[in-house]
Amino acid sequence: MQDELAFATKELNNTGFLDIDVDPTLDLFEEINRLKKEKNAIILAHYYQEGDIQDIADYVGDSLGLSQEAAETDADIIVFAGVHFMAETAKILSPDKKVLLPDLKAGCSLADSAPAPLFKLFKEKYPDHVVVSYVNTTAEMKTLTDLCCTSTNAVHIIDSIPKDKKIIFAPDINLGRYLVKKTGRDMVLWNGSCMVHEIFSVEKITKLQIRHPEAKLIAHPECEAVILDRADYIGSTSGLLKYTKESPATTFIVATEPGIIHQMEKSSPEKTFIAAPPNNMCACNECPHMRLNTLEKLYLCLKYELPEVTVPEQIIKDARVSIDKMLDISAKAGLL
C-alpha cells in the first residue's frame, strides 16, 4: 500500500487527486462510513454535489453553513466535498483541523474571476470604499475584504453599512446588480461571474413555462437580470430548497446548479422539479468543477488523508476578520 500511495502522491500535483484504482467490488458507502469512525472525520457536501456524495455526507448545505457546522464539531478531519474556496473557508474557521478536498482541481469560475493581486490594484483606485465580498472567493481575496456576505444575508450586510460609506462589491456582478436594485445603494461592482448561472437560456425557459404554466420559476441571485426579472422567487440554494418545501406549488423550474434538486426531491417527493436549461446542447447546467468530486475520490481522500488544503497562518488570521464581522452582524439580526 505504501508503494501505491507513494506513486499516487507523486502524481497528485498533475492530476489534483489520488489516481489509484479502487476495487469495484468494494461497498464504498460501508468503507467511507468505517473510515469516518476510525479517523474521527466528518464529510461536508455542498448542494451541488452528486446525489451519492450528498447521501454519504454528515452535513449537506451552503458553503459557509457547512464550514460553521464543521467548526462546531470535535472532528479531527474535515472532508469537504465541494470546491477549493469552500475548503479554504473551512480551514480558516477550523485552523486546527485537517481539511481534505477529494480533487484539488475542483475550483470555482466565480472565485477565479477575482484574482487577489488584480483586485488589490482595483481596490487602490477607491481608497474611501468599504469592500464587501461574496463568500465565494479565495482566502487571499478575503484578506482584502472588510465584510463578507452570503447570498442569504447579502441584503442585510449591505444595509448594515452607513449610508455615507461608499461600497465596492465583488466578485459577482449579477449578484451585485441584484443588490443595487434591492438596497438602492450605488455600488462599484467588480466584473466577475459564475459560469453556471450566466448561461441559462431565456428562450428555453420560456418554452418550459409554456409547457408547464403551473410551474414556479425559482432562481439563484447569481443569475443574470433577464432571468431574475422573470423569477417567482429569488434566493440562495438553502432559500430555494426552503421555498419548495413551503410553497403550495407542485412544479418548479430550478435556475441554479441542478445538484440541489436531489435534496428538493428528497424533501418533497410528491413535487416535480425541472432543471432550467442552459444556452447550449446540454439538458441541464451542471458545474464541471463540482462534478470533479466522485465517491471513489472521496473514499481515497479519506483513506490516505490526501489531498490536504492548507492556508498560511497569516492569511487565516487576516481572512477571518471579514468572516467574523459578517457572522457578528448576522447573529445580531437573527440570521444565523
C-alpha positions as CSV (number, residue, x, y, z in Angstrom):
1,M,0.0,0.0,0.0
2,Q,2.9,2.4,0.8
3,D,4.3,1.9,-2.7
4,E,0.9,2.5,-4.2
5,L,0.5,5.7,-2.1
6,A,4.0,7.0,-3.0
7,F,3.3,6.6,-6.7
8,A,-0.1,8.3,-6.5
9,T,1.2,11.1,-4.3
10,K,3.9,11.8,-6.9
11,E,1.2,12.3,-9.5
12,L,-1.0,14.4,-7.2
13,N,0.3,17.7,-8.5
14,N,-0.5,16.8,-12.0
15,T,-3.9,15.2,-11.5
16,G,-5.2,17.1,-8.4
17,F,-6.4,13.8,-6.9
18,L,-5.1,10.4,-5.8
19,D,-5.0,8.4,-9.0
20,I,-5.4,4.9,-7.5
21,D,-7.7,2.2,-8.9
22,V,-10.5,1.3,-6.5
23,D,-11.6,-2.3,-6.2
24,P,-15.0,-2.3,-8.0
25,T,-16.4,-4.9,-5.5
26,L,-15.9,-2.5,-2.5
27,D,-19.1,-1.2,-0.9
28,L,-17.9,2.4,-0.9
29,F,-20.7,3.6,1.4
30,E,-19.7,1.0,4.0
31,E,-16.0,1.7,3.6
32,I,-16.4,5.5,3.9
33,N,-18.5,5.2,7.0
34,R,-15.9,2.8,8.5
35,L,-13.1,5.3,7.8
36,K,-15.1,8.2,9.2
37,K,-15.4,6.5,12.6
38,E,-11.8,5.2,12.5
39,K,-10.4,8.7,11.8
40,N,-12.9,10.8,13.7
41,A,-13.7,12.6,10.4
42,I,-16.8,14.4,9.1
43,I,-17.9,14.8,5.5
44,L,-19.4,18.1,4.3
45,A,-21.2,18.1,0.9
46,H,-22.4,21.2,-0.9
47,Y,-25.9,21.1,-2.5
48,Y,-24.2,20.9,-5.9
49,Q,-22.5,17.6,-5.4
50,E,-23.8,14.4,-7.0
51,G,-26.5,12.6,-5.1
52,D,-24.4,9.7,-3.7
53,I,-22.0,12.2,-2.1
54,Q,-24.8,14.1,-0.6
55,D,-26.2,10.9,0.8
56,I,-23.0,9.8,2.5
57,A,-22.3,13.2,3.9
58,D,-22.7,14.2,7.6
59,Y,-23.9,17.7,6.6
60,V,-25.3,19.0,3.3
61,G,-25.7,22.7,2.7
62,D,-24.4,26.0,1.6
63,S,-20.6,26.6,1.7
64,L,-20.4,28.9,4.8
65,G,-23.0,26.9,6.7
66,L,-21.0,23.8,6.2
67,S,-17.8,25.3,7.5
68,Q,-19.7,26.6,10.5
69,E,-21.0,23.1,11.2
70,A,-17.5,21.6,11.0
71,A,-16.1,24.2,13.3
72,E,-18.6,23.2,16.0
73,T,-17.8,19.5,15.9
74,D,-14.9,17.6,17.7
75,A,-13.8,16.0,14.4
76,D,-10.1,15.8,13.7
77,I,-10.6,15.7,9.9
78,I,-12.9,17.6,7.6
79,V,-13.5,16.2,4.1
80,F,-15.1,18.9,2.1
81,A,-16.9,17.7,-1.0
82,G,-17.2,21.0,-2.7
83,V,-14.7,23.3,-4.4
84,H,-11.4,24.8,-3.3
85,F,-12.5,28.1,-1.8
86,M,-15.0,26.2,0.4
87,A,-12.3,24.0,1.8
88,E,-10.2,27.1,2.4
89,T,-13.1,28.7,4.3
90,A,-13.4,25.5,6.4
91,K,-9.6,25.8,7.2
92,I,-10.0,29.5,8.1
93,L,-12.8,28.6,10.6
94,S,-11.1,25.4,11.8
95,P,-7.4,26.0,11.6
96,D,-6.5,23.1,14.0
97,K,-8.4,20.6,11.9
98,K,-7.0,18.8,8.8
99,V,-9.1,19.8,5.8
100,L,-9.2,17.5,2.7
101,L,-10.6,18.0,-0.7
102,P,-11.3,15.0,-3.0
103,D,-9.9,16.8,-6.0
104,L,-7.7,19.8,-5.7
105,K,-8.7,21.0,-9.2
106,A,-12.3,21.4,-8.1
107,G,-12.1,25.2,-8.5
108,C,-14.8,27.8,-9.0
109,S,-15.2,30.1,-12.0
110,L,-16.6,32.8,-9.8
111,A,-13.7,32.7,-7.2
112,D,-11.2,32.5,-10.1
113,S,-12.8,35.7,-11.7
114,A,-11.4,37.8,-8.9
115,P,-7.6,37.2,-8.6
116,A,-6.4,38.9,-5.4
117,P,-3.4,40.7,-7.0
118,L,-5.7,42.3,-9.6
119,F,-8.4,43.1,-7.1
120,K,-5.8,44.8,-4.9
121,L,-4.9,47.2,-7.7
122,F,-8.6,47.8,-8.4
123,K,-9.3,48.5,-4.7
124,E,-6.5,51.1,-4.6
125,K,-8.5,53.2,-7.0
126,Y,-11.3,53.5,-4.4
127,P,-9.5,54.1,-1.1
128,D,-12.6,55.5,0.7
129,H,-14.8,52.5,-0.2
130,V,-15.8,49.6,2.1
131,V,-15.2,46.2,0.4
132,V,-17.9,43.7,0.6
133,S,-17.1,40.3,-0.9
134,Y,-19.3,37.4,-1.6
135,V,-18.1,34.3,0.4
136,N,-17.3,32.6,-3.0
137,T,-13.8,34.0,-3.1
138,T,-10.3,32.7,-2.3
139,A,-8.8,33.0,1.1
140,E,-6.3,35.7,-0.2
141,M,-9.2,37.7,-1.6
142,K,-10.9,37.6,1.8
143,T,-7.8,39.4,3.3
144,L,-8.6,42.4,1.0
145,T,-12.3,42.4,2.2
146,D,-13.9,44.4,5.0
147,L,-17.1,42.4,5.2
148,C,-18.0,39.0,3.7
149,C,-21.6,38.1,2.8
150,T,-23.6,35.2,1.5
151,S,-26.5,35.2,-0.9
152,T,-28.7,34.7,2.2
153,N,-27.5,37.7,4.2
154,A,-26.1,40.0,1.4
155,V,-29.0,42.5,1.6
156,H,-28.7,42.8,5.4
157,I,-24.9,43.1,5.2
158,I,-25.2,46.0,2.7
159,D,-28.0,47.6,4.7
160,S,-25.8,47.5,7.8
161,I,-23.2,49.8,6.2
162,P,-23.8,53.5,6.9
163,K,-25.3,55.4,4.0
164,D,-22.4,57.8,3.8
165,K,-20.0,54.9,3.2
166,K,-19.2,54.0,-0.4
167,I,-19.1,50.3,-1.3
168,I,-17.2,48.0,-3.6
169,F,-18.9,44.7,-4.2
170,A,-17.1,41.7,-5.5
171,P,-16.8,39.4,-7.3
172,D,-20.3,38.5,-8.8
173,I,-21.6,41.3,-10.9
174,N,-25.0,39.7,-11.3
175,L,-25.5,39.4,-7.5
176,G,-24.1,42.9,-7.2
177,R,-26.7,44.3,-9.7
178,Y,-29.4,42.5,-7.8
179,L,-28.2,44.0,-4.5
180,V,-28.1,47.5,-6.0
181,K,-31.8,47.0,-7.1
182,K,-32.8,45.6,-3.6
183,T,-30.9,48.1,-1.4
184,G,-30.8,51.2,-3.5
185,R,-27.1,51.6,-2.9
186,D,-24.9,52.8,-5.8
187,M,-22.0,50.3,-5.5
188,V,-18.8,49.9,-7.5
189,L,-19.1,46.4,-9.0
190,W,-16.2,44.0,-9.8
191,N,-16.9,42.3,-13.1
192,G,-16.9,38.6,-12.1
193,S,-19.5,35.9,-12.6
194,C,-20.3,32.2,-12.2
195,M,-20.2,30.2,-15.5
196,V,-23.2,28.0,-14.3
197,H,-25.5,30.9,-13.6
198,E,-24.6,33.0,-16.6
199,I,-25.7,30.7,-19.4
200,F,-29.3,29.9,-18.7
201,S,-31.4,30.2,-21.8
202,V,-34.3,32.6,-21.6
203,E,-35.8,31.1,-24.7
204,K,-35.7,27.5,-23.4
205,I,-37.0,28.6,-20.0
206,T,-39.9,30.4,-21.7
207,K,-40.8,27.2,-23.7
208,L,-40.7,25.3,-20.4
209,Q,-43.1,27.8,-18.8
210,I,-45.5,27.5,-21.8
211,R,-45.4,23.7,-21.4
212,H,-45.8,23.9,-17.6
213,P,-47.9,27.1,-16.9
214,E,-48.4,26.0,-13.3
215,A,-44.7,25.9,-12.6
216,K,-42.9,28.4,-10.4
217,L,-39.5,29.7,-11.8
218,I,-37.1,29.9,-8.9
219,A,-33.6,31.4,-9.4
220,H,-30.3,32.0,-7.6
221,P,-29.3,35.7,-7.5
222,E,-26.1,34.9,-9.4
223,C,-28.3,34.5,-12.5
224,E,-28.4,37.4,-15.0
225,A,-31.1,40.0,-14.5
226,V,-33.1,38.8,-17.5
227,I,-33.7,35.5,-15.6
228,L,-34.2,37.2,-12.2
229,D,-36.8,39.5,-13.7
230,R,-38.9,36.5,-14.7
231,A,-38.5,34.5,-11.4
232,D,-41.3,33.9,-9.0
233,Y,-38.7,33.5,-6.2
234,I,-35.1,34.5,-5.9
235,G,-32.9,33.0,-3.1
236,S,-29.8,31.2,-2.0
237,T,-29.6,27.4,-2.5
238,S,-30.9,26.9,1.0
239,G,-33.5,29.5,0.4
240,L,-34.7,27.8,-2.8
241,L,-34.9,24.5,-1.0
242,K,-37.0,26.0,1.8
243,Y,-39.3,27.7,-0.7
244,T,-40.0,24.5,-2.5
245,K,-40.9,22.8,0.8
246,E,-43.2,25.6,1.9
247,S,-44.8,26.6,-1.4
248,P,-48.2,25.1,-2.3
249,A,-47.0,24.9,-5.9
250,T,-46.2,21.4,-7.1
251,T,-43.9,22.1,-10.1
252,F,-40.7,24.2,-10.1
253,I,-38.3,25.2,-12.8
254,V,-35.0,25.5,-10.9
255,A,-32.4,28.1,-12.2
256,T,-29.3,27.1,-10.4
257,E,-26.9,24.1,-10.4
258,P,-29.1,21.0,-10.6
259,G,-27.4,19.2,-7.8
260,I,-29.9,20.9,-5.4
261,I,-32.7,19.0,-7.0
262,H,-31.6,15.9,-5.2
263,Q,-32.4,17.5,-1.8
264,M,-35.6,19.0,-3.2
265,E,-36.9,15.6,-4.4
266,K,-35.9,14.0,-1.0
267,S,-37.8,16.8,0.9
268,S,-40.8,16.9,-1.4
269,P,-41.1,13.6,-3.3
270,E,-44.6,14.4,-4.4
271,K,-43.5,17.5,-6.3
272,T,-41.9,17.9,-9.8
273,F,-38.6,19.7,-10.3
274,I,-37.2,20.7,-13.7
275,A,-33.7,21.8,-14.2
276,A,-33.6,25.1,-16.1
277,P,-31.7,24.5,-19.4
278,P,-28.5,26.4,-20.4
279,N,-27.9,28.1,-23.7
280,N,-26.1,25.0,-25.2
281,M,-26.9,21.4,-26.1
282,C,-27.0,20.1,-22.5
283,A,-30.3,19.3,-20.8
284,C,-29.2,20.9,-17.5
285,N,-26.4,23.1,-16.3
286,E,-24.0,21.1,-14.1
287,C,-20.9,22.8,-12.7
288,P,-17.9,20.9,-14.1
289,H,-15.8,21.9,-11.1
290,M,-18.3,20.5,-8.6
291,R,-18.6,17.3,-10.6
292,L,-14.8,16.6,-10.4
293,N,-15.5,15.1,-7.0
294,T,-16.7,11.5,-7.1
295,L,-17.5,8.8,-4.5
296,E,-14.3,7.0,-5.4
297,K,-12.1,10.1,-4.9
298,L,-13.9,10.8,-1.7
299,Y,-13.1,7.3,-0.4
300,L,-9.4,7.6,-1.4
301,C,-9.1,11.1,0.0
302,L,-10.4,9.8,3.4
303,K,-8.3,6.6,3.3
304,Y,-5.0,8.3,2.6
305,E,-5.8,11.8,4.0
306,L,-4.8,13.5,0.8
307,P,-5.1,15.9,-0.9
308,E,-4.9,18.3,2.0
309,V,-5.9,22.0,1.7
310,T,-3.6,24.3,3.7
311,V,-3.8,28.1,4.2
312,P,-0.8,30.2,5.5
313,E,-1.3,31.2,9.1
314,Q,-1.2,35.0,8.4
315,I,-3.8,34.6,5.6
316,I,-6.1,32.6,8.0
317,K,-5.7,35.4,10.6
318,D,-6.4,38.3,8.1
319,A,-9.2,36.5,6.2
320,R,-11.1,35.6,9.3
321,V,-11.7,39.2,10.2
322,S,-14.2,39.8,7.3
323,I,-16.0,36.5,8.0
324,D,-16.3,37.2,11.8
325,K,-17.7,40.7,11.1
326,M,-20.3,39.1,8.8
327,L,-21.2,36.4,11.4
328,D,-21.5,39.1,14.2
329,I,-23.8,41.3,12.1
330,S,-25.9,38.2,11.0
331,A,-26.1,36.9,14.6
332,K,-27.4,40.2,15.9
333,A,-30.0,40.3,13.2
334,G,-31.1,36.7,14.0
335,L,-30.0,35.4,10.6
336,L,-27.9,32.5,11.9
